[in-house]
């Protein structure tokens, strides 16, 4: 009897390479192309939106983007870890991280 192919199991998501990412300058060009803004105005608009999102997250608010998802800040508990190279056990302190929950409409369209 043949063994089941383990590669058919769920694979982790591939990391985006540089050619697959949309950089800030490319995003600005896309906004300028799809609107009546020039590149300078589009750059200011993108920078303002990003700054506003960061400001909201720093103040503890979640940011909902319809059709895209929701960014929120969550607290992480202190936990034990292992220092790479030395295998020394360390305590990783409690902190905060940004969480992104994908909108169901986007999830269905991927």
Buried (B, 14 or more C-beta within 10 A) or exposed (E): EEEEEEEEEEEEEEEEEEEEEEEEEEBBBEBBEEEEBEEEBBBEBBEEEEEEBEEBBEEEEEBEEEEEBBBBBEEEEEEEEEEEEEEEEEEEEEEEEEEEEEBEEEEEEE
